[in-house]
Amino acid sequence: MKSNIKINSKRLLKSIEEMAKIGATAKGGVNRQALTDLDKKSRDLFVKWCKNEDLKITIDKMGNIFARKKGKNNSLPPIMSGSHLDTQPTGGKYDGALGVLSALEVIRSLNDLKYITESPLEIVVWTNEEGCRFPPAMTGSAVFSGNYKLNNALSIKDLDGKKLGEELNRIKYNGKENCNPRPIGAFIETHIEQGPILEITKKSIGVVSGSQAQKWYEVNVVGMEAHAGPTPMNKRKDALVGASELVLLVNSIGNKFQPGGCATCGVLNIKSPSRNVIPGECFITIDFRHPNDRTLHNMDKELRLEIKKIAKRCNLKISIKQILELESKSFNKQIRSTIEEVASSLNLPHQEIISGAGHDAVNVNDIAPTGMIFIPCVDGISHNETEKALDQDISAGTQVLLHSMIKLADNPIKTNKNI
Ligand SMILES: [Zn+2]
């Protein structure tokens, strides 16, 4: 390994801070939701930085941005790295931006040394990873990987009724390139862990083995509005009471399917809330995860069975719709061992880890050899304005990315198998 090649930590940290100014919140976080004016600003800044490095920019019909640095042999598929620039409404500086800017730092460092790899290199920015404005999440990489239809993605509406496709046109990131999966030699996404494990085990690098299975649902609980005064308790069809039982049910399913089960109700809305009206309709979202597909299936079975009981007990109509399903995935073995070898030779403490969150890499894994590098985040906190990653971990993760990309670009993977 050419260990004299190093990234410029100062420049990387400065770029992360500069990007975080776009959509900066008072509490030190970032609110830069997909396809807003702020998302456009962050994309423009990224493209400007890439052009300074002489990279060729391509944008596809989903607004995914690819920035390419030529290799010695440009008939080889590129070694790609990147992530997303959109954030949650109460997002942090590192979720997504770290993956994009660490890849940019790799290219900048190689350009400083005029180092040209055998395969070309590419940075990618995936559209709408968070899915908070346009659910579901990770639609840019899902369309690219053939896991979601382009037209369906472009028609997703936000709460104001604006379509994803219209917003993409408005911010002028509706590219011409087809979203068909283009050849990729290897894809590595660097990301904060978004959980506490690496911090607890005092490791600066997580070699991600794969991702959990997920199911997302939308639930409508329908009862009947009635006056809070004259309506006796035993005559009510209180949708909020049913919704509350559902929230407790979801939590108990998560606790029951340990180790590994995660179960969350993230949104609970009362339709036309009023303090002296019994709630007639509620909307709830559910997010189920487990590393094992079979166990997740059992969580699903229990949810559906118990929902029927709640509906009966509370005299309500409850309808449940599953809007997302992801199987558990294993990342490419050669990429995992490349990341592991690089971390070892740089004397960085590291371990294998499963990804608790969904990531664009999980979609790309379906069509190309893929891996992920995790770095710890303080107290495991993410999707929060206080999200923080330590400077030394950011540098370590990017240094591992640099050498992993060089290794893969100079010795391209010959098989496309993930085993
Ligand atoms: Zn992310």
Residues whose N, C-alpha, C, O or C-beta is under 5 A from the ligand:
A	BS01	ZN	D95 G96
